[in-house]
Amino acid sequence: MADLARMLEDTHLAASGLEDSADLELLAQTARKYLQHFRWCGPVQRLYFERGFKHCSVFYAVITPKGNADSELWLIVGDMPPLYMESQAYANGALALRGYANLWLAWVRAVREGKSIADFPHPVDAGNFEPLPITVEVVSMIESRMKFIKDKLLLTWPEDLR
């Protein structure tokens, strides 16, 4: 389980004093809506901001699942396709974010090489969660954002990537 003591519950973002707190509150709302659009997700019991900024943030969710779904998930939201990640696969948000970037970069390679993308998630619009068309522009956008995450953002948390 993730270290909740290092996280900030979304209901405390407004009073947190964080530079982007208003934007982070909006991202928290997006994260909740994203999860709740899945049939397997019941109520979101708790949502925690783990790290990030207004363009790319990592949240940790505790949900009441329907069926055999996981009850704890990492969520990546921002100016890119939102995605949930299995909580047990990543010890912290930096590792989840690296997994997210690696997954989308593998998707980009598969699309460009004409390989099957059936085993990948389909990118969705961050606003309405509708599937994005797989165009040259969308592929390039995802690639540039994932490269920013890997080449810049993750470098700010080297101790958490070990």
C-alpha positions in Angstrom: 0.0 0.0 0.0 1.1 3.5 -0.7 2.3 5.8 2.1 -0.8 8.0 2.6 1.0 10.1 5.2 3.0 11.6 2.3 -0.2 12.6 0.5 -2.8 15.3 0.7 -6.5 14.4 0.7 -8.2 16.2 -2.1 -10.6 17.9 0.2 -7.7 19.8 1.8 -6.2 21.1 -1.5 -7.8 24.5 -1.3 -6.3 25.2 2.2 -3.0 23.6 1.4 -1.1 26.7 0.3 0.2 24.8 -2.8 1.0 27.1 -5.7 -1.5 25.4 -8.1 -4.1 24.4 -5.5 -7.1 25.7 -7.6 -5.9 23.8 -10.6 -5.1 20.7 -8.5 -8.7 20.8 -7.2 -9.9 20.7 -10.8 -7.6 17.8 -11.5 -8.9 16.0 -8.5 -12.5 16.5 -9.8 -11.4 15.1 -13.2 -9.8 12.1 -11.5 -13.0 11.3 -9.6 -15.1 11.7 -12.7 -12.7 9.6 -14.7 -12.9 6.7 -12.2 -16.7 7.0 -11.8 -17.3 6.6 -15.6 -16.2 3.0 -15.3 -18.9 0.5 -14.4 -16.6 -1.3 -12.0 -16.1 1.8 -9.9 -18.4 2.4 -7.0 -18.1 5.5 -4.7 -14.6 7.1 -4.4 -14.1 6.9 -0.7 -10.9 8.9 -0.6 -8.7 10.7 -3.2 -5.2 11.8 -2.4 -2.9 14.2 -4.2 0.5 12.5 -4.3 2.6 14.7 -6.5 2.7 16.8 -9.6 1.5 20.2 -10.8 -1.4 21.6 -12.8 -0.4 20.0 -16.1 0.4 16.5 -14.8 -0.6 15.2 -11.4 -0.6 11.8 -9.7 -3.5 10.9 -7.4 -4.2 7.9 -5.2 -7.7 6.7 -5.0 -9.5 4.4 -2.5 -12.8 3.2 -4.0 -15.6 0.8 -3.3 -15.2 -1.5 -6.3 -18.0 -3.3 -8.0 -17.1 -6.9 -8.6 -13.4 -7.9 -8.7 -11.9 -4.5 -9.3 -9.0 -3.2 -7.2 -10.0 -0.9 -4.3 -6.9 1.2 -4.5 -5.5 2.8 -7.7 -3.1 5.4 -9.0 -4.5 8.0 -11.3 -2.6 10.2 -13.7 -4.4 13.3 -14.9 -3.6 16.6 -16.6 -3.0 17.8 -20.1 -2.8 14.3 -21.4 -5.0 11.2 -21.5 -6.0 10.2 -18.0 -5.3 6.7 -16.9 -5.6 4.6 -13.8 -2.7 2.2 -12.7 -2.7 -0.7 -10.4 -1.7 0.4 -6.9 0.2 -2.8 -6.0 2.5 -2.4 -9.0 4.0 0.9 -7.9 5.2 1.9 -4.4 4.8 5.6 -5.1 3.5 8.2 -7.5 6.9 8.7 -9.2 7.1 5.1 -10.1 3.4 5.1 -11.2 4.1 8.1 -13.4 7.2 6.4 -14.9 5.0 3.4 -15.6 2.4 5.6 -17.2 5.0 7.3 -19.5 6.6 4.0 -20.5 3.2 2.5 -21.3 2.2 5.4 -23.6 5.7 5.5 -25.2 5.3 1.8 -26.0 1.8 2.6 -27.4 3.3 5.3 -29.6 6.0 2.9 -30.9 3.3 0.2 -31.6 1.1 2.7 -33.5 4.0 4.1 -35.6 5.3 0.5 -36.4 1.8 -0.6 -37.4 1.7 -3.2 -34.6 -1.4 -4.2 -32.7 -2.5 -1.9 -29.9 -5.1 -4.3 -28.6 -3.3 -4.8 -25.3 -2.9 -1.1 -24.6 -5.5 1.3 -23.2 -7.1 3.6 -25.7 -6.3 7.2 -25.1 -9.3 9.3 -24.0 -10.0 13.0 -23.9 -9.2 14.4 -20.5 -12.4 16.5 -20.5 -15.1 14.0 -21.5 -13.3 10.6 -21.5 -14.4 10.0 -25.1 -11.8 8.0 -27.1 -9.4 10.1 -29.0 -8.9 9.4 -32.7 -5.6 7.8 -33.4 -4.1 10.5 -35.7 -0.6 11.7 -36.3 -1.3 14.7 -34.2 -2.6 12.7 -31.2 0.3 10.3 -31.4 2.8 13.2 -31.5 1.0 15.0 -28.6 1.2 11.8 -26.4 4.8 11.2 -27.3 5.9 14.8 -26.5 4.1 14.8 -23.2 5.5 11.4 -22.2 9.0 12.6 -23.2 8.6 15.7 -21.0 7.5 13.4 -18.1 10.5 11.1 -18.6 13.2 13.7 -19.5 12.2 16.5 -17.1 9.5 15.9 -14.6 10.7 12.5 -13.2 14.2 14.0 -12.8 12.8 16.1 -9.9 12.2 12.9 -7.8 15.3 10.8 -8.3 15.1 9.3 -4.7 11.6 8.0 -5.4 12.6 6.2 -8.6 14.9 3.7 -7.0 
